[in-house]
Structures are given as C-alpha cells and as structure tokens.
Amino acid sequence: MLVSPFSTVMGYSSPDGKGIYLKPTSEAAPDGWGEPRMDTTGATPVPIIPGTPGGPLERCLLRRKGSSYKASATKYFQKSGNITWWGDWRNPAKQVKGKHVLSYNGPKLRYFRDEGFNYGSDSSHNEIYYLGNFATIAPGPVLGACLRKINFYDPIAQKTAEETFIIVAVYQDGMDKFYKKRWPFRLKTPYNMSDAVREKEMRLYDAAEEPYGWIPMGTFAKPVDAYPPETPWFFNQSGTAAVAMRRTKQTFNNGYEDVTEDKFVRLKADVSDSNVSVSDLGNLAPLQYLEKYSKEHPTYVSTDILDYDHSWQEDHVKVTISLDGAQYVLCDYVGDTLYWGKVKYQIIRIQEGYYTKGTDPAQYVITYNGQDKNISNLGLRFGPRVHNNIEYGYVDPVPYVPAPADHEVTWWISVYEKVTLYYGPEGNEESGSIDLHYYDNGTSDEWAGNPRQQNNPYLYYYQFYTRHLRGFCDLRNMAFFSRDLHKYGLWQNSTATVSQTEKFKDTLYTEGNSSGEDKRSVKKTKTGTSEFGWPYTDMEQWAATFNITLSRTTYVATWPAGNYQGEIQKPGAKTFYAGDTTGDHAANWPSISDLLYGPVNQCKGNGVRTEQDSLAYSVEVPDVENEGSYVIISDTKPAGDPAALVGYGTKFYPIGSC
Amino acid sequence: MTRKGSDKGASADSFMLYNRFFEYERIVSTVSVTDEGIFQAGQVPSTYGGAQLDIQCVHAVFMVNSKAEMILMEFEVEPPMDSERKTGGPIIRDGVEIRAKTGNSDVPITQTTIPNAALDNNRKLLGTAAKAQFKADLAAQPSQPKS
C-alpha cells in the first residue's frame, strides 16, 4: 500500500461492526453462501455470483444508517450470536455508537427452549462475540456472559488496577460454573481463529503463564431431577446479578395420586467481584384444576289453553371444570431491573344438561267443543331451547319428537378460556401481557332465543385464537413474533412519549407482497403496542376443528324415584404444573408446552433486536392461506429484499447482532 | 543571538546559506485506504465493512525558490481502485482530462491543484513567475515527463 509522505488524513471510520448479521441463502444453497462471491474468472465481482455453500464469509452485516440499510461482508465481521447481553454505552457522549454488546449462541426464542438447540452440541456454543469478532472462547458452552470492571491485583506487576472482565456462566461437568477473565477488548478476528488460539483462550488463569486465563468464581450443582440447561443465564447490565429458568421434574400428590410432571424453578445468582452464589427461588403454587357437579330438580305445573294442568319435572345437571393459577416461565434483565414472565390460566368450562320429563309430544291434540286443540306443553317448559354444538359426543335427534312420558334433553356448554403471558419488573409483574389463548363462546343467557345454524356451528364463537410465539421474542424492548390461527404478526412496543405520526405496516412483507403501499399513518400520543400482520380479513380461514372435550356426556334421568337435589358428586380437585395437562381428566386446553415450546417454535429463520432499536426478522413459515406451502415473511422491505440489498441469494436469515 | 555573516550585508540572496524552497502548490486526490486496498473517493464497495481511512493523497508538489526556480516533486502512488476493484481510469485534473484511461476502469480519477494558501504576495508572484517559466521550459523540452 503506497501513498505519498505528504498525504494528510481527512477522516477515519472505525470498523464498527454494529448491526444485524444475516446469512443469505437460496434454494440451491440452503446453508448459505460463502466465498468466493464472484465468478470463476474473478474479473467481475458484480453482480456477485454465489460461491461455496457454507464456506467462509457466509454472513453479511446489515447496518441501519438513517432510514436505510447498508450491507457489507468482510472477513472482519462475521461472528455473532442470537443471544445478547447489553451493557453500558460504549461512549456515553456518542450514544450512536451503541452499547457494549456480547453475544453468544442460545435457543431461538431467547427465553424458551428450542428442541433443535442443545448446549454443547456444537463447539460454537463456547464462543463469545463482540463487534463481529471473537471476544474469547469459554471453557464450556456459554449460558450467559457480561462485562464488568473489577479491581484486580496482578501478582506479577504487583499492583492493583481496575480492569474489564468477562464474566461467564457455562455448563460444564453437569454443573453451572461461573468464571471471569481479564479482557482488555482484544478481539480475535474470525479469519485468524485457529485451534491453537481456541485452546489458549479456554485455559484457566495462571499469574505467570496465563495472566488472561479464566478464574473460577463459583459452581452451582444441578438441582435434583433438573434437566440440563435449555435456556440462558441473563446477566444484568452491571454484571452484578443473573437469572435463569431451569426445567425440573417434580413428583407430588395431585389430590388423587402421586404424579411426576415438569416444573420450572427460578435461579438467581448474586455476582460479586470474586464469587457467585446461586439461590433457587422456586415457582408459584401449581395450577389448580377443579371439577364440580351439581344437580337441581325443579318441578313445574302449567296450564294449557284449555285450562288443563300439565306437570313435569326437570333435572338440571351442571358440570363445571376450571383451571386457575400461574407459573413463572421466563426471566430477564432490562438494564439492572429484574423482569419476570409468567403464564396465567383463567379457564372455566360449564356444561349444563336439562333433562325434562313429563313433556307432551309436539302435537298433543284433543277434541274440545268439536274443535281440534293442541294442548302440548312442549312450549311451556323451561330450560334453553337452543343448543350449541361444540364437538362433543352429543347428537341432537333431528327432528326431536318426544313421546308421552319420555324425557327431552337439551344442553349448553359455556367456555371461557384465557391464557396470558404476563411480564413486568419484579413487584409489578403483570404490567405487560400477551394473550396466548383466548376463547369465549358466551353464556346460555346471551344466546337464548337465537336459533342454532346447522351449517355454521361456529356461530357462537365470540372470540377465539391461540397464539404461538415463533422465531423471535425479546422483552427488553418488547417485541415478539407470533402465529395465531389467522395470521402471522409482529407485536412491538411503541416507545413514543410525545405525539408523533409514524407509518405502521398493516401487513408483513412477503415474497408475494413487496409493495410499499401497505403502510398507514398512525398518530401516536403515548406508549403502547403496535401490531403488524396479515389483516383480519383472513379470519374466514378459521380452522375447522377445535377440541373441546367434556367427557361427562351421559346422564340417565330417573323419575320420580331419583328425585334428589343438590350435589350429586363431591368436587374433584387436582393440581399440576406446566408439563402435563392430559390424563383422565383430559381437558385439552393448551398447555404451557403447547404454547411456548416444542415444535410450535420450530421455523426456519430468526429475528434480531439490537440495543440500538433496530429490528429485523425473516422467517419461513407455513402459509396459513395455502396449506402445504411456505412463505417468507420479514418486517422490513430492505431486509426482505435481499437481491437488491445483499446482492446474492434469494433470502436470508438473521443470525444475531453485536 | 546574531547570525554569522550578518555584518556582510542584508541582501536576501547572500543571506541564505542554503537553497531554500517553499511549496507553491500541490496536486492532490482523495482516496480511501481500507483493509482491502486503496479506493477512489466514494468508491469503497458497499460490501466492505472494515476500517476506512480517508486521505488527501499528494501526487506532486511544486517547490519554488527565491530565484523563481521551480522544482517538481512527484510521488509514486498506488493506483486506486473503483468500486468494482478495477484500476486505470482516466485522470481528470482541475476539470481537464490529462491522461486517457490506461486500465479497465472507466471511473475517472479526479485530481485537484491546491495552491499554498499561506504564501504572502511576494512569494505568490515568485511562484507565478516560476510556474510560467516551468511551463515554457516544458514546452521547449517535449521529451520531459508531463506532470
């Protein structure tokens, strides 16, 4: 490199590396492109021709400059993880430079286990990244990491000085172990990483031989019957505390028998300069399942048009089952404030059966004064005459023609179900919420008099949806990506505190919808939640089945011998935690596992939220409108238009940020 | 402190014990030095994300002495690349193409002549005269390299 000695420097742009790291892919190379990104002659690198799938330089850095994005791919910025720790500002006077950010690998949804992710299954799980490069390599799979300034006595130099340390929680030898190491912001560039460097980075501290090695701070033995770590430790901004959720097996008596179910415990670590102590905060009381049967036996006498008395009796049998309670499922720090998240169940299902005995046929005709008169009491009896028919085993005889002295049965099922993910700072943990499941079909009183429509059994659905978090969730600046039965959507906290007009997207960008006309101006005057997604016009695509199971569908009325009143069976009571909501009292409501874990969060792609408020996601998900096909959705048009922005590949997946 | 020989007279020429030159003007261009080489101004590829040093690169300096004699110092500068990493585009100096393209780049390299703004009027006159003479000499000796 040669310039003249009289040259003068006009400006310097530091290699910031801040932004979102993307991995371009295509059908031909789903693992992503790598070098060389030029044609075989090397003469014309533009347009960039796809290179070696999975090769080096497979990622590019997407940086937001003003309102536009800039993509770059160099050998200097290639490394990032999807789990981030946000520290203090790198330069408080220049906050545009962002915060100190460490990143490492973890489950896709940050807080919830990902069945495709197992700590220790890949050597990259030991890596910690900073500004697109390696910060260091930990001695085990990284569960959490942070930076903290600690006064350190160097026995070689024989002086004490405040130095920056990386503190890390790793999973090693079946235990959570905490280490720290001096880290003077020495980055290891991806193209210089070797097995030798990796091995040296993992060594323990020795004042003479390894002055920058790892220093043990504490060990936390795995709780009894706990699963291996599935979600990270989250450190606070100051590096003085960390929290984690851990799944364990719990054996307990549910009111009838001893059962073993999964449960979450909350772990909290207090981090001092030299050691770490972990305490188990447990969880809330288990969910309470209750079932209750009651029966009333009213008798009635009515007079027909001919002044004849008609008497009949009814058995009103009511079955009520309910589920109440909450369980903590996630934790995080926003700055230095501890946040908890819990799933709260409010479910009640009521099945009412009206067994009427003593009614007449619809046509009970007598001759009176030479005229035919219908004196049937069918129109006189009480109880609902309308039915809702939500997939349970009852078949309504059509047309129903009761025989004399026969009994007629009508039913009503009331369902109110609400499962909510609450989150908020400790002490105010229900300050924010996301409805994960909501279903309300109204009561019999609300629907009395409305004829049932055989062709539309869903007429009585007031509200109905179940939302699955997918691909992306970060409560530090709350945003999550979800799928419910009708659409995919992005929920995002609005942070405006003064009146301003912003353009929101009604619809997400997809391959088939890349126009810029899908925004609307919204005048915001306060903080709130914005929703993006496919519009509700798609609600006609409602799923055709929904399981509501109430197993008590048979009842044989006895009259008059069985003419008793009051409770016919003592209430049942069972308790359970997060894991198992099935069994002989099957209720088929969505379990915590259904909503937050397992296959429902499996989808290609990812989302990334940066400490500078940038957000990008690009996820390939099943198309709700075309069964069997998939659709790519992303939140931003530039990010969703990789051909123009990145120059190669047909789609991309966000990897992480630094 | 007195200077040796100061008692011999106050002539400017006799006063100088060495041949003293001052910068009259310089020819510069702006380049960006990156980890991947030197690029013309504004031509750093969008796929590059590393450090970038923007430099006013000096190609030549015209030096003049008190006898209105001019010397030209030229510096060998690595040819900057355009955004497609091609080199050898035409050179445009002060709006005039002084050299046709020599490579496969079509992006012109812009050079600018910058006079020394710190000169007093006498030195400016000296420089103007020297440069006029310099051009005349060049014209008389066409075999001289063109700057």
Chai-1 contact restraints between the chains, C-beta under 6 A:
chainA,res_idxA,chainB,res_idxB,connection_type,confidence,min_distance_angstrom,max_distance_angstrom,comment,restraint_id
A,L2,B,E78,contact,1.0,0.0,6.0,A-B,restraint_1
A,V3,B,C57,contact,1.0,0.0,6.0,A-B,restraint_2
A,V3,B,V77,contact,1.0,0.0,6.0,A-B,restraint_3
A,S4,B,V58,contact,1.0,0.0,6.0,A-B,restraint_4
A,S4,B,F75,contact,1.0,0.0,6.0,A-B,restraint_5
A,S4,B,V77,contact,1.0,0.0,6.0,A-B,restraint_6
A,F6,B,V58,contact,1.0,0.0,6.0,A-B,restraint_7
A,S7,B,I55,contact,1.0,0.0,6.0,A-B,restraint_8
A,S7,B,C57,contact,1.0,0.0,6.0,A-B,restraint_9
A,S7,B,V58,contact,1.0,0.0,6.0,A-B,restraint_10
A,T8,B,Q56,contact,1.0,0.0,6.0,A-B,restraint_11
A,V9,B,I55,contact,1.0,0.0,6.0,A-B,restraint_12
A,M10,B,D54,contact,1.0,0.0,6.0,A-B,restraint_13
A,M10,B,Q56,contact,1.0,0.0,6.0,A-B,restraint_14
A,G11,B,D54,contact,1.0,0.0,6.0,A-B,restraint_15
A,Y12,B,L53,contact,1.0,0.0,6.0,A-B,restraint_16
A,S13,B,Q52,contact,1.0,0.0,6.0,A-B,restraint_17
A,S14,B,A51,contact,1.0,0.0,6.0,A-B,restraint_18
A,P15,B,G50,contact,1.0,0.0,6.0,A-B,restraint_19
A,P15,B,A51,contact,1.0,0.0,6.0,A-B,restraint_20
A,V46,B,E84,contact,1.0,0.0,6.0,A-B,restraint_21
A,L61,B,G49,contact,1.0,0.0,6.0,A-B,restraint_22
A,S72,B,T47,contact,1.0,0.0,6.0,A-B,restraint_23
A,S72,B,Y48,contact,1.0,0.0,6.0,A-B,restraint_24
A,S72,B,G49,contact,1.0,0.0,6.0,A-B,restraint_25
A,A73,B,T47,contact,1.0,0.0,6.0,A-B,restraint_26
A,T74,B,Y48,contact,1.0,0.0,6.0,A-B,restraint_27
A,T74,B,G49,contact,1.0,0.0,6.0,A-B,restraint_28
A,T74,B,G50,contact,1.0,0.0,6.0,A-B,restraint_29
A,Y76,B,G50,contact,1.0,0.0,6.0,A-B,restraint_30
A,F77,B,G49,contact,1.0,0.0,6.0,A-B,restraint_31
